[in-house]
Every structure is written in structure tokens, then in C-alpha cells.
Amino acid sequence: MQTTVLNYRVIVEPDTQTGTGKPGFTAVCPTLGVADDGDTIEEALFNVKGAIEAYVQSLIDDDLAVPVDKPERDMVTTTQVEVHGNLQFA
């Protein structure tokens, strides 16, 4: 059986857990549309890694193409903007 190592970009954000209202973190893999959460950053990353592995394995099992990040093509960055007026944050 062939083993391939895939690297995926993951974004982690502070969040409030559904149901409990407890503060926690959500980790999202935008390339696959997979997300999971946890009480800590480490737990959210661990959980999303399991979700990514399960999703990718399901694609392989169904003989479907597996989306991958292309760091040589994609640019990940942030930008700053200035706005005027009364700003309310979500």
C-alpha cells in the first residue's frame, strides 16, 4: 500500500461552542471544507486533523480526486483596510 503525505492549510479562530456557550477554538481546512473544534488550539488542531484524514480516506475509498493545497501557486496573506464610521464587530 502506498503512503502519501499531504499538507493542508488550517485556520484556527477563537469561537463559542454550540450548545454549551463555552469559549473554545474552531479549526477550518478551507481546501477541503472540513472543520472541527476544541477547548484549546491544540485540541482543535488534533480534531480537525482526524476529520481531514477521514474525509481524504473517504475520497480515496470512493475513487474520487483528492483536492490538495498548492503552496507554489496559492498565496496566503493578510491585508489592512481603513474604514470610516461607527464600526460594530461580529
Backbone torsions as a table, in degrees:
resi	resn	phi	psi	omega
1	MET	NA	134.0	-178.7
2	GLN	-82.7	138.6	175.8
3	THR	-113.1	131.0	178.2
4	THR	-125.7	135.5	176.7
5	VAL	-97.4	124.9	178.8
6	LEU	-114.2	141.7	176.6
7	ASN	-113.8	130.9	179.4
8	TYR	-125.7	143.1	174.6
9	ARG	-74.4	135.0	179.0
10	VAL	-131.2	133.8	177.7
11	ILE	-108.6	128.5	179.6
12	VAL	-113.9	130.5	179.8
13	GLU	-132.5	146.0	171.5
14	PRO	-62.4	145.6	-176.1
15	ASP	-153.9	167.5	172.9
16	THR	-107.5	126.7	-175.9
17	GLN	-71.1	134.3	179.2
18	THR	-64.0	136.7	177.5
19	GLY	93.9	-49.6	-176.7
20	THR	-97.6	-25.3	-176.5
21	GLY	74.4	4.7	179.9
22	LYS	-70.5	144.7	173.9
23	PRO	-69.3	145.8	179.0
24	GLY	-165.0	-154.8	-177.3
25	PHE	-138.9	145.2	174.0
26	THR	-115.1	133.6	176.6
27	ALA	-114.0	128.7	-175.5
28	VAL	-124.4	134.4	171.5
29	CYS	-105.0	98.4	-174.0
30	PRO	-64.0	-30.8	-178.7
31	THR	-62.6	-36.8	-177.5
32	LEU	-102.6	-13.4	-175.8
33	GLY	70.4	32.1	-177.9
34	VAL	-110.0	138.5	178.9
35	ALA	-142.8	156.4	172.5
36	ASP	-156.3	170.8	-177.5
37	ASP	-132.1	177.9	177.6
38	GLY	-170.0	167.7	178.7
39	ASP	-71.7	-28.7	-179.9
40	THR	-126.0	167.6	176.1
41	ILE	-60.4	-44.5	-178.2
42	GLU	-61.5	-41.7	179.8
43	GLU	-67.0	-41.4	178.4
44	ALA	-63.0	-41.3	178.4
45	LEU	-65.9	-42.3	177.7
46	PHE	-60.7	-45.7	-178.2
47	ASN	-66.1	-42.1	-179.0
48	VAL	-69.9	-31.7	176.3
49	LYS	-60.8	-43.9	176.9
50	GLY	-62.4	-39.7	179.2
51	ALA	-66.6	-40.1	178.0
52	ILE	-63.2	-47.2	-179.9
53	GLU	-59.8	-43.6	180.0
54	ALA	-64.8	-42.5	-178.9
55	TYR	-66.0	-46.7	179.8
56	VAL	-62.6	-42.3	179.1
57	GLN	-62.2	-37.3	178.4
58	SER	-65.8	-36.5	176.6
59	LEU	-65.0	-43.4	178.9
60	ILE	-62.6	-47.1	-179.2
61	ASP	-60.3	-32.7	180.0
62	ASP	-90.8	6.6	178.8
63	ASP	58.2	42.2	178.4
64	LEU	-108.5	157.8	178.7
65	ALA	-67.0	141.6	179.7
66	VAL	-102.4	115.8	176.4
67	PRO	-64.9	141.8	177.6
68	VAL	-132.5	152.5	172.2
69	ASP	-72.2	147.8	177.8
70	LYS	-123.4	82.4	-175.5
71	PRO	-61.4	-25.0	178.0
72	GLU	-72.7	-17.2	-179.1
73	ARG	-109.1	-42.4	-174.5
74	ASP	-82.4	143.9	175.2
75	MET	-114.5	127.8	176.4
76	VAL	-109.9	122.6	-176.3
77	THR	-153.2	176.9	171.7
78	THR	-126.4	164.3	177.1
79	THR	-139.8	159.2	179.7
80	GLN	-114.4	137.4	176.5
81	VAL	-130.0	152.4	174.4
82	GLU	-108.5	131.4	177.2
83	VAL	-126.1	158.3	-178.0
84	HIS	-124.0	142.0	179.1
85	GLY	118.5	-178.8	-180.0
86	ASN	-79.7	113.5	-174.9
87	LEU	-101.4	129.7	174.3
88	GLN	-113.2	130.2	-178.7
89	PHE	-92.4	141.4	178.8
90	ALA	-81.0	NA	NA
